[in-house]
Amino acid sequence: MFKLNDEQRSQVMRAAAPLGRGTRLAFMRDLATELTKVDLIGDGALFRVLREVQKRHFDAPDLSRAHGKTAKYR
């Protein structure tokens, strides 16, 4: 079992924020699995694990098509 301090929990919540509702639970489960593999969870180790897990779950929006409108910055 691992414990996170308040700032680390805030970091996890910030990483989960851009994910869709349906994706957050899978993200949290995947994160927990990966964190059990880490011997010492410091801020740097947490950041590296968060970055890798978020990459797996984040589906970036396609900004090239703004609902039929031309993009503002082209």
PDB file of N, CA, C and O in Angstrom:
ATOM      1  N   MET A   1       0.849  -1.184   0.000  1.00  0.00           N
ATOM      2  CA  MET A   1       0.000   0.000   0.000  1.00  0.00           C
ATOM      3  C   MET A   1       0.886   1.236   0.000  1.00  0.00           C
ATOM      4  O   MET A   1       1.975   1.228   0.574  1.00  0.00           O
ATOM      5  N   PHE A   2       0.422   2.281  -0.636  1.00  0.00           N
ATOM      6  CA  PHE A   2       1.191   3.516  -0.699  1.00  0.00           C
ATOM      7  C   PHE A   2       0.338   4.660  -0.163  1.00  0.00           C
ATOM      8  O   PHE A   2      -0.891   4.613  -0.203  1.00  0.00           O
ATOM      9  N   LYS A   3       1.017   5.683   0.336  1.00  0.00           N
ATOM     10  CA  LYS A   3       0.326   6.868   0.843  1.00  0.00           C
ATOM     11  C   LYS A   3       0.848   8.088   0.110  1.00  0.00           C
ATOM     12  O   LYS A   3       2.045   8.211  -0.152  1.00  0.00           O
ATOM     13  N   LEU A   4      -0.064   8.982  -0.215  1.00  0.00           N
ATOM     14  CA  LEU A   4       0.294  10.238  -0.865  1.00  0.00           C
ATOM     15  C   LEU A   4      -0.008  11.384   0.083  1.00  0.00           C
ATOM     16  O   LEU A   4      -0.991  11.347   0.823  1.00  0.00           O
ATOM     17  N   ASN A   5       0.843  12.406   0.056  1.00  0.00           N
ATOM     18  CA  ASN A   5       0.551  13.582   0.870  1.00  0.00           C
ATOM     19  C   ASN A   5      -0.482  14.453   0.151  1.00  0.00           C
ATOM     20  O   ASN A   5      -0.887  14.138  -0.968  1.00  0.00           O
ATOM     21  N   ASP A   6      -0.897  15.520   0.774  1.00  0.00           N
ATOM     22  CA  ASP A   6      -1.943  16.377   0.211  1.00  0.00           C
ATOM     23  C   ASP A   6      -1.566  16.945  -1.154  1.00  0.00           C
ATOM     24  O   ASP A   6      -2.384  16.955  -2.073  1.00  0.00           O
ATOM     25  N   GLU A   7      -0.326  17.417  -1.286  1.00  0.00           N
ATOM     26  CA  GLU A   7       0.111  17.990  -2.562  1.00  0.00           C
ATOM     27  C   GLU A   7       0.143  16.917  -3.652  1.00  0.00           C
ATOM     28  O   GLU A   7      -0.221  17.191  -4.796  1.00  0.00           O
ATOM     29  N   GLN A   8       0.567  15.725  -3.317  1.00  0.00           N
ATOM     30  CA  GLN A   8       0.596  14.638  -4.295  1.00  0.00           C
ATOM     31  C   GLN A   8      -0.821  14.247  -4.721  1.00  0.00           C
ATOM     32  O   GLN A   8      -1.064  13.970  -5.896  1.00  0.00           O
ATOM     33  N   ARG A   9      -1.744  14.224  -3.778  1.00  0.00           N
ATOM     34  CA  ARG A   9      -3.150  13.942  -4.132  1.00  0.00           C
ATOM     35  C   ARG A   9      -3.696  15.027  -5.052  1.00  0.00           C
ATOM     36  O   ARG A   9      -4.442  14.735  -5.986  1.00  0.00           O
ATOM     37  N   SER A  10      -3.327  16.272  -4.791  1.00  0.00           N
ATOM     38  CA  SER A  10      -3.747  17.369  -5.664  1.00  0.00           C
ATOM     39  C   SER A  10      -3.159  17.196  -7.063  1.00  0.00           C
ATOM     40  O   SER A  10      -3.822  17.480  -8.061  1.00  0.00           O
ATOM     41  N   GLN A  11      -1.927  16.734  -7.129  1.00  0.00           N
ATOM     42  CA  GLN A  11      -1.279  16.502  -8.418  1.00  0.00           C
ATOM     43  C   GLN A  11      -2.021  15.411  -9.194  1.00  0.00           C
ATOM     44  O   GLN A  11      -2.213  15.530 -10.404  1.00  0.00           O
ATOM     45  N   VAL A  12      -2.431  14.367  -8.508  1.00  0.00           N
ATOM     46  CA  VAL A  12      -3.197  13.289  -9.148  1.00  0.00           C
ATOM     47  C   VAL A  12      -4.521  13.833  -9.679  1.00  0.00           C
ATOM     48  O   VAL A  12      -4.919  13.512 -10.799  1.00  0.00           O
ATOM     49  N   MET A  13      -5.202  14.650  -8.886  1.00  0.00           N
ATOM     50  CA  MET A  13      -6.492  15.194  -9.316  1.00  0.00           C
ATOM     51  C   MET A  13      -6.330  16.126 -10.513  1.00  0.00           C
ATOM     52  O   MET A  13      -7.177  16.139 -11.407  1.00  0.00           O
ATOM     53  N   ARG A  14      -5.246  16.907 -10.538  1.00  0.00           N
ATOM     54  CA  ARG A  14      -4.988  17.774 -11.692  1.00  0.00           C
ATOM     55  C   ARG A  14      -4.713  16.955 -12.950  1.00  0.00           C
ATOM     56  O   ARG A  14      -5.116  17.338 -14.048  1.00  0.00           O
ATOM     57  N   ALA A  15      -4.033  15.839 -12.783  1.00  0.00           N
ATOM     58  CA  ALA A  15      -3.745  14.976 -13.944  1.00  0.00           C
ATOM     59  C   ALA A  15      -5.013  14.302 -14.449  1.00  0.00           C
ATOM     60  O   ALA A  15      -5.136  14.035 -15.644  1.00  0.00           O
ATOM     61  N   ALA A  16      -5.953  14.025 -13.558  1.00  0.00           N
ATOM     62  CA  ALA A  16      -7.201  13.359 -13.947  1.00  0.00           C
ATOM     63  C   ALA A  16      -8.223  14.338 -14.519  1.00  0.00           C
ATOM     64  O   ALA A  16      -9.141  13.921 -15.226  1.00  0.00           O
ATOM     65  N   ALA A  17      -8.083  15.618 -14.228  1.00  0.00           N
ATOM     66  CA  ALA A  17      -9.086  16.611 -14.615  1.00  0.00           C
ATOM     67  C   ALA A  17      -9.397  16.659 -16.111  1.00  0.00           C
ATOM     68  O   ALA A  17     -10.574  16.746 -16.459  1.00  0.00           O
ATOM     69  N   PRO A  18      -8.412  16.607 -17.021  1.00  0.00           N
ATOM     70  CA  PRO A  18      -8.758  16.703 -18.447  1.00  0.00           C
ATOM     71  C   PRO A  18      -9.324  15.415 -19.042  1.00  0.00           C
ATOM     72  O   PRO A  18      -9.705  15.389 -20.212  1.00  0.00           O
ATOM     73  N   LEU A  19      -9.380  14.369 -18.259  1.00  0.00           N
ATOM     74  CA  LEU A  19      -9.889  13.093 -18.765  1.00  0.00           C
ATOM     75  C   LEU A  19     -11.408  13.072 -18.716  1.00  0.00           C
ATOM     76  O   LEU A  19     -12.017  13.709 -17.856  1.00  0.00           O
ATOM     77  N   GLY A  20     -12.009  12.352 -19.624  1.00  0.00           N
ATOM     78  CA  GLY A  20     -13.458  12.207 -19.616  1.00  0.00           C
ATOM     79  C   GLY A  20     -13.913  11.423 -18.398  1.00  0.00           C
ATOM     80  O   GLY A  20     -13.146  10.647 -17.827  1.00  0.00           O
ATOM     81  N   ARG A  21     -15.158  11.626 -18.003  1.00  0.00           N
ATOM     82  CA  ARG A  21     -15.675  10.946 -16.813  1.00  0.00           C
ATOM     83  C   ARG A  21     -15.493   9.438 -16.869  1.00  0.00           C
ATOM     84  O   ARG A  21     -15.091   8.821 -15.883  1.00  0.00           O
ATOM     85  N   GLY A  22     -15.781   8.852 -18.000  1.00  0.00           N
ATOM     86  CA  GLY A  22     -15.667   7.406 -18.135  1.00  0.00           C
ATOM     87  C   GLY A  22     -14.236   6.909 -18.084  1.00  0.00           C
ATOM     88  O   GLY A  22     -13.994   5.735 -17.804  1.00  0.00           O
ATOM     89  N   THR A  23     -13.296   7.784 -18.350  1.00  0.00           N
ATOM     90  CA  THR A  23     -11.884   7.410 -18.394  1.00  0.00           C
ATOM     91  C   THR A  23     -11.210   7.544 -17.043  1.00  0.00           C
ATOM     92  O   THR A  23     -10.207   6.879 -16.783  1.00  0.00           O
ATOM     93  N   ARG A  24     -11.740   8.389 -16.186  1.00  0.00           N
ATOM     94  CA  ARG A  24     -11.071   8.669 -14.906  1.00  0.00           C
ATOM     95  C   ARG A  24     -10.917   7.438 -14.027  1.00  0.00           C
ATOM     96  O   ARG A  24      -9.864   7.254 -13.416  1.00  0.00           O
ATOM     97  N   LEU A  25     -11.924   6.600 -13.947  1.00  0.00           N
ATOM     98  CA  LEU A  25     -11.838   5.413 -13.094  1.00  0.00           C
ATOM     99  C   LEU A  25     -10.742   4.477 -13.603  1.00  0.00           C
ATOM    100  O   LEU A  25      -9.952   3.957 -12.815  1.00  0.00           O
ATOM    101  N   ALA A  26     -10.694   4.265 -14.906  1.00  0.00           N
ATOM    102  CA  ALA A  26      -9.647   3.419 -15.485  1.00  0.00           C
ATOM    103  C   ALA A  26      -8.268   4.043 -15.240  1.00  0.00           C
ATOM    104  O   ALA A  26      -7.303   3.336 -14.951  1.00  0.00           O
ATOM    105  N   PHE A  27      -8.186   5.375 -15.360  1.00  0.00           N
ATOM    106  CA  PHE A  27      -6.936   6.089 -15.099  1.00  0.00           C
ATOM    107  C   PHE A  27      -6.485   5.865 -13.657  1.00  0.00           C
ATOM    108  O   PHE A  27      -5.318   5.561 -13.413  1.00  0.00           O
ATOM    109  N   MET A  28      -7.395   6.010 -12.711  1.00  0.00           N
ATOM    110  CA  MET A  28      -7.058   5.844 -11.293  1.00  0.00           C
ATOM    111  C   MET A  28      -6.626   4.410 -10.986  1.00  0.00           C
ATOM    112  O   MET A  28      -5.684   4.190 -10.225  1.00  0.00           O
ATOM    113  N   ARG A  29      -7.306   3.456 -11.569  1.00  0.00           N
ATOM    114  CA  ARG A  29      -6.924   2.049 -11.354  1.00  0.00           C
ATOM    115  C   ARG A  29      -5.544   1.776 -11.934  1.00  0.00           C
ATOM    116  O   ARG A  29      -4.711   1.134 -11.295  1.00  0.00           O
ATOM    117  N   ASP A  30      -5.308   2.262 -13.139  1.00  0.00           N
ATOM    118  CA  ASP A  30      -4.017   2.075 -13.785  1.00  0.00           C
ATOM    119  C   ASP A  30      -2.919   2.764 -12.982  1.00  0.00           C
ATOM    120  O   ASP A  30      -1.835   2.209 -12.808  1.00  0.00           O
ATOM    121  N   LEU A  31      -3.192   3.953 -12.500  1.00  0.00           N
ATOM    122  CA  LEU A  31      -2.230   4.695 -11.681  1.00  0.00           C
ATOM    123  C   LEU A  31      -1.899   3.916 -10.408  1.00  0.00           C
ATOM    124  O   LEU A  31      -0.729   3.781 -10.051  1.00  0.00           O
ATOM    125  N   ALA A  32      -2.910   3.410  -9.731  1.00  0.00           N
ATOM    126  CA  ALA A  32      -2.681   2.642  -8.503  1.00  0.00           C
ATOM    127  C   ALA A  32      -1.819   1.412  -8.774  1.00  0.00           C
ATOM    128  O   ALA A  32      -0.922   1.088  -7.996  1.00  0.00           O
ATOM    129  N   THR A  33      -2.096   0.737  -9.875  1.00  0.00           N
ATOM    130  CA  THR A  33      -1.306  -0.442 -10.242  1.00  0.00           C
ATOM    131  C   THR A  33       0.156  -0.065 -10.460  1.00  0.00           C
ATOM    132  O   THR A  33       1.059  -0.743  -9.971  1.00  0.00           O
ATOM    133  N   GLU A  34       0.379   1.015 -11.192  1.00  0.00           N
ATOM    134  CA  GLU A  34       1.749   1.446 -11.485  1.00  0.00           C
ATOM    135  C   GLU A  34       2.471   1.934 -10.236  1.00  0.00           C
ATOM    136  O   GLU A  34       3.672   1.705 -10.087  1.00  0.00           O
ATOM    137  N   LEU A  35       1.755   2.603  -9.339  1.00  0.00           N
ATOM    138  CA  LEU A  35       2.397   3.112  -8.124  1.00  0.00           C
ATOM    139  C   LEU A  35       2.812   1.992  -7.177  1.00  0.00           C
ATOM    140  O   LEU A  35       3.755   2.156  -6.402  1.00  0.00           O
ATOM    141  N   THR A  36       2.120   0.860  -7.230  1.00  0.00           N
ATOM    142  CA  THR A  36       2.532  -0.264  -6.373  1.00  0.00           C
ATOM    143  C   THR A  36       3.883  -0.829  -6.809  1.00  0.00           C
ATOM    144  O   THR A  36       4.534  -1.539  -6.042  1.00  0.00           O
ATOM    145  N   LYS A  37       4.303  -0.524  -8.017  1.00  0.00           N
ATOM    146  CA  LYS A  37       5.592  -1.003  -8.543  1.00  0.00           C
ATOM    147  C   LYS A  37       6.759  -0.097  -8.149  1.00  0.00           C
ATOM    148  O   LYS A  37       7.919  -0.446  -8.369  1.00  0.00           O
ATOM    149  N   VAL A  38       6.451   1.068  -7.567  1.00  0.00           N
ATOM    150  CA  VAL A  38       7.476   2.049  -7.208  1.00  0.00           C
ATOM    151  C   VAL A  38       7.858   1.853  -5.749  1.00  0.00           C
ATOM    152  O   VAL A  38       6.990   1.779  -4.879  1.00  0.00           O
ATOM    153  N   ASP A  39       9.162   1.768  -5.479  1.00  0.00           N
ATOM    154  CA  ASP A  39       9.635   1.550  -4.108  1.00  0.00           C
ATOM    155  C   ASP A  39       9.383   2.757  -3.204  1.00  0.00           C
ATOM    156  O   ASP A  39       8.838   2.622  -2.108  1.00  0.00           O
ATOM    157  N   LEU A  40       9.783   3.925  -3.671  1.00  0.00           N
ATOM    158  CA  LEU A  40       9.634   5.141  -2.881  1.00  0.00           C
ATOM    159  C   LEU A  40       8.920   6.174  -3.748  1.00  0.00           C
ATOM    160  O   LEU A  40       9.430   6.573  -4.794  1.00  0.00           O
ATOM    161  N   ILE A  41       7.747   6.601  -3.311  1.00  0.00           N
ATOM    162  CA  ILE A  41       6.957   7.535  -4.107  1.00  0.00           C
ATOM    163  C   ILE A  41       7.227   8.958  -3.635  1.00  0.00           C
ATOM    164  O   ILE A  41       6.589   9.464  -2.712  1.00  0.00           O
ATOM    165  N   GLY A  42       8.181   9.579  -4.292  1.00  0.00           N
ATOM    166  CA  GLY A  42       8.451  10.987  -4.070  1.00  0.00           C
ATOM    167  C   GLY A  42       7.727  11.783  -5.145  1.00  0.00           C
ATOM    168  O   GLY A  42       7.033  11.215  -5.989  1.00  0.00           O
ATOM    169  N   ASP A  43       7.891  13.084  -5.109  1.00  0.00           N
ATOM    170  CA  ASP A  43       7.215  13.943  -6.087  1.00  0.00           C
ATOM    171  C   ASP A  43       7.653  13.633  -7.516  1.00  0.00           C
ATOM    172  O   ASP A  43       6.825  13.589  -8.425  1.00  0.00           O
ATOM    173  N   GLY A  44       8.951  13.418  -7.714  1.00  0.00           N
ATOM    174  CA  GLY A  44       9.459  13.137  -9.052  1.00  0.00           C
ATOM    175  C   GLY A  44       8.954  11.804  -9.593  1.00  0.00           C
ATOM    176  O   GLY A  44       8.536  11.711 -10.748  1.00  0.00           O
ATOM    177  N   ALA A  45       8.995  10.772  -8.750  1.00  0.00           N
ATOM    178  CA  ALA A  45       8.511   9.452  -9.176  1.00  0.00           C
ATOM    179  C   ALA A  45       7.025   9.514  -9.500  1.00  0.00           C
ATOM    180  O   ALA A  45       6.579   8.924 -10.484  1.00  0.00           O
ATOM    181  N   LEU A  46       6.260  10.223  -8.682  1.00  0.00           N
ATOM    182  CA  LEU A  46       4.826  10.355  -8.931  1.00  0.00           C
ATOM    183  C   LEU A  46       4.591  11.059 -10.259  1.00  0.00           C
ATOM    184  O   LEU A  46       3.745  10.634 -11.046  1.00  0.00           O
ATOM    185  N   PHE A  47       5.331  12.128 -10.514  1.00  0.00           N
ATOM    186  CA  PHE A  47       5.169  12.862 -11.772  1.00  0.00           C
ATOM    187  C   PHE A  47       5.435  11.960 -12.975  1.00  0.00           C
ATOM    188  O   PHE A  47       4.673  11.969 -13.942  1.00  0.00           O
ATOM    189  N   ARG A  48       6.517  11.182 -12.915  1.00  0.00           N
ATOM    190  CA  ARG A  48       6.856  10.303 -14.038  1.00  0.00           C
ATOM    191  C   ARG A  48       5.772   9.255 -14.276  1.00  0.00           C
ATOM    192  O   ARG A  48       5.412   8.982 -15.421  1.00  0.00           O
ATOM    193  N   VAL A  49       5.256   8.672 -13.204  1.00  0.00           N
ATOM    194  CA  VAL A  49       4.196   7.668 -13.347  1.00  0.00           C
ATOM    195  C   VAL A  49       2.922   8.324 -13.870  1.00  0.00           C
ATOM    196  O   VAL A  49       2.268   7.780 -14.760  1.00  0.00           O
ATOM    197  N   LEU A  50       2.562   9.486 -13.328  1.00  0.00           N
ATOM    198  CA  LEU A  50       1.374  10.209 -13.801  1.00  0.00           C
ATOM    199  C   LEU A  50       1.471  10.525 -15.282  1.00  0.00           C
ATOM    200  O   LEU A  50       0.500  10.363 -16.020  1.00  0.00           O
ATOM    201  N   ARG A  51       2.635  10.975 -15.717  1.00  0.00           N
ATOM    202  CA  ARG A  51       2.825  11.321 -17.118  1.00  0.00           C
ATOM    203  C   ARG A  51       2.585  10.112 -18.023  1.00  0.00           C
ATOM    204  O   ARG A  51       1.895  10.221 -19.036  1.00  0.00           O
ATOM    205  N   GLU A  52       3.142   8.985 -17.666  1.00  0.00           N
ATOM    206  CA  GLU A  52       2.995   7.781 -18.485  1.00  0.00           C
ATOM    207  C   GLU A  52       1.561   7.263 -18.486  1.00  0.00           C
ATOM    208  O   GLU A  52       1.034   6.884 -19.532  1.00  0.00           O
ATOM    209  N   VAL A  53       0.937   7.247 -17.322  1.00  0.00           N
ATOM    210  CA  VAL A  53      -0.436   6.737 -17.226  1.00  0.00           C
ATOM    211  C   VAL A  53      -1.405   7.677 -17.932  1.00  0.00           C
ATOM    212  O   VAL A  53      -2.333   7.221 -18.600  1.00  0.00           O
ATOM    213  N   GLN A  54      -1.197   8.984 -17.791  1.00  0.00           N
ATOM    214  CA  GLN A  54      -2.084   9.937 -18.454  1.00  0.00           C
ATOM    215  C   GLN A  54      -1.992   9.802 -19.972  1.00  0.00           C
ATOM    216  O   GLN A  54      -3.004   9.925 -20.663  1.00  0.00           O
ATOM    217  N   LYS A  55      -0.803   9.554 -20.493  1.00  0.00           N
ATOM    218  CA  LYS A  55      -0.633   9.360 -21.938  1.00  0.00           C
ATOM    219  C   LYS A  55      -1.505   8.208 -22.443  1.00  0.00           C
ATOM    220  O   LYS A  55      -2.040   8.261 -23.550  1.00  0.00           O
ATOM    221  N   ARG A  56      -1.636   7.181 -21.627  1.00  0.00           N
ATOM    222  CA  ARG A  56      -2.424   6.010 -22.026  1.00  0.00           C
ATOM    223  C   ARG A  56      -3.920   6.311 -22.086  1.00  0.00           C
ATOM    224  O   ARG A  56      -4.653   5.700 -22.864  1.00  0.00           O
ATOM    225  N   HIS A  57      -4.362   7.250 -21.266  1.00  0.00           N
ATOM    226  CA  HIS A  57      -5.797   7.474 -21.114  1.00  0.00           C
ATOM    227  C   HIS A  57      -6.320   8.756 -21.743  1.00  0.00           C
ATOM    228  O   HIS A  57      -7.529   8.900 -21.922  1.00  0.00           O
ATOM    229  N   PHE A  58      -5.440   9.689 -22.080  1.00  0.00           N
ATOM    230  CA  PHE A  58      -5.876  10.974 -22.615  1.00  0.00           C
ATOM    231  C   PHE A  58      -6.089  10.871 -24.119  1.00  0.00           C
ATOM    232  O   PHE A  58      -5.194  10.456 -24.855  1.00  0.00           O
ATOM    233  N   ASP A  59      -7.251  11.243 -24.558  1.00  0.00           N
ATOM    234  CA  ASP A  59      -7.586  11.260 -25.978  1.00  0.00           C
ATOM    235  C   ASP A  59      -7.752  12.723 -26.380  1.00  0.00           C
ATOM    236  O   ASP A  59      -8.797  13.329 -26.145  1.00  0.00           O
ATOM    237  N   ALA A  60      -6.714  13.275 -26.984  1.00  0.00           N
ATOM    238  CA  ALA A  60      -6.713  14.693 -27.324  1.00  0.00           C
ATOM    239  C   ALA A  60      -7.792  15.014 -28.357  1.00  0.00           C
ATOM    240  O   ALA A  60      -7.996  14.247 -29.298  1.00  0.00           O
ATOM    241  N   PRO A  61      -8.479  16.134 -28.189  1.00  0.00           N
ATOM    242  CA  PRO A  61      -9.499  16.515 -29.155  1.00  0.00           C
ATOM    243  C   PRO A  61      -8.866  16.939 -30.479  1.00  0.00           C
ATOM    244  O   PRO A  61      -7.738  17.431 -30.510  1.00  0.00           O
ATOM    245  N   ASP A  62      -9.593  16.747 -31.552  1.00  0.00           N
ATOM    246  CA  ASP A  62      -9.131  17.168 -32.875  1.00  0.00           C
ATOM    247  C   ASP A  62      -9.537  18.624 -33.061  1.00  0.00           C
ATOM    248  O   ASP A  62     -10.694  18.922 -33.357  1.00  0.00           O
ATOM    249  N   LEU A  63      -8.596  19.509 -32.889  1.00  0.00           N
ATOM    250  CA  LEU A  63      -8.884  20.947 -32.973  1.00  0.00           C
ATOM    251  C   LEU A  63      -8.850  21.470 -34.397  1.00  0.00           C
ATOM    252  O   LEU A  63      -9.137  22.643 -34.640  1.00  0.00           O
ATOM    253  N   SER A  64      -8.503  20.608 -35.335  1.00  0.00           N
ATOM    254  CA  SER A  64      -8.464  21.068 -36.717  1.00  0.00           C
ATOM    255  C   SER A  64      -9.870  21.268 -37.272  1.00  0.00           C
ATOM    256  O   SER A  64     -10.053  21.993 -38.250  1.00  0.00           O
ATOM    257  N   ARG A  65     -10.840  20.647 -36.669  1.00  0.00           N
ATOM    258  CA  ARG A  65     -12.239  20.815 -37.096  1.00  0.00           C
ATOM    259  C   ARG A  65     -13.047  21.373 -35.928  1.00  0.00           C
ATOM    260  O   ARG A  65     -13.432  20.639 -35.019  1.00  0.00           O
ATOM    261  N   ALA A  66     -13.289  22.638 -35.963  1.00  0.00           N
ATOM    262  CA  ALA A  66     -14.012  23.307 -34.882  1.00  0.00           C
ATOM    263  C   ALA A  66     -15.497  23.362 -35.210  1.00  0.00           C
ATOM    264  O   ALA A  66     -16.051  24.441 -35.423  1.00  0.00           O
ATOM    265  N   HIS A  67     -16.130  22.222 -35.250  1.00  0.00           N
ATOM    266  CA  HIS A  67     -17.567  22.110 -35.518  1.00  0.00           C
ATOM    267  C   HIS A  67     -17.975  22.844 -36.797  1.00  0.00           C
ATOM    268  O   HIS A  67     -18.951  23.595 -36.811  1.00  0.00           O
ATOM    269  N   GLY A  68     -17.222  22.617 -37.856  1.00  0.00           N
ATOM    270  CA  GLY A  68     -17.563  23.208 -39.142  1.00  0.00           C
ATOM    271  C   GLY A  68     -17.066  24.628 -39.332  1.00  0.00           C
ATOM    272  O   GLY A  68     -17.221  25.194 -40.415  1.00  0.00           O
ATOM    273  N   LYS A  69     -16.480  25.210 -38.316  1.00  0.00           N
ATOM    274  CA  LYS A  69     -15.958  26.568 -38.422  1.00  0.00           C
ATOM    275  C   LYS A  69     -14.466  26.507 -38.678  1.00  0.00           C
ATOM    276  O   LYS A  69     -13.822  25.498 -38.390  1.00  0.00           O
ATOM    277  N   THR A  70     -13.929  27.556 -39.203  1.00  0.00           N
ATOM    278  CA  THR A  70     -12.485  27.602 -39.376  1.00  0.00           C
ATOM    279  C   THR A  70     -11.840  27.919 -38.031  1.00  0.00           C
ATOM    280  O   THR A  70     -12.388  28.662 -37.218  1.00  0.00           O
ATOM    281  N   ALA A  71     -10.700  27.356 -37.827  1.00  0.00           N
ATOM    282  CA  ALA A  71     -10.004  27.572 -36.569  1.00  0.00           C
ATOM    283  C   ALA A  71      -9.538  29.022 -36.471  1.00  0.00           C
ATOM    284  O   ALA A  71      -9.251  29.660 -37.483  1.00  0.00           O
ATOM    285  N   LYS A  72      -9.467  29.530 -35.259  1.00  0.00           N
ATOM    286  CA  LYS A  72      -9.099  30.932 -35.034  1.00  0.00           C
ATOM    287  C   LYS A  72      -7.650  31.183 -35.440  1.00  0.00           C
ATOM    288  O   LYS A  72      -7.342  32.221 -36.027  1.00  0.00           O
ATOM    289  N   TYR A  73      -6.774  30.257 -35.138  1.00  0.00           N
ATOM    290  CA  TYR A  73      -5.350  30.458 -35.404  1.00  0.00           C
ATOM    291  C   TYR A  73      -4.891  29.538 -36.532  1.00  0.00           C
ATOM    292  O   TYR A  73      -4.458  28.412 -36.290  1.00  0.00           O
ATOM    293  N   ARG A  74      -4.989  30.019 -37.740  1.00  0.00           N
ATOM    294  CA  ARG A  74      -4.509  29.265 -38.908  1.00  0.00           C
ATOM    295  C   ARG A  74      -3.634  30.122 -39.741  1.00  0.00           C
ATOM    296  O   ARG A  74      -3.129  29.674 -40.770  1.00  0.00           O
TER     297      ARG A  74
END
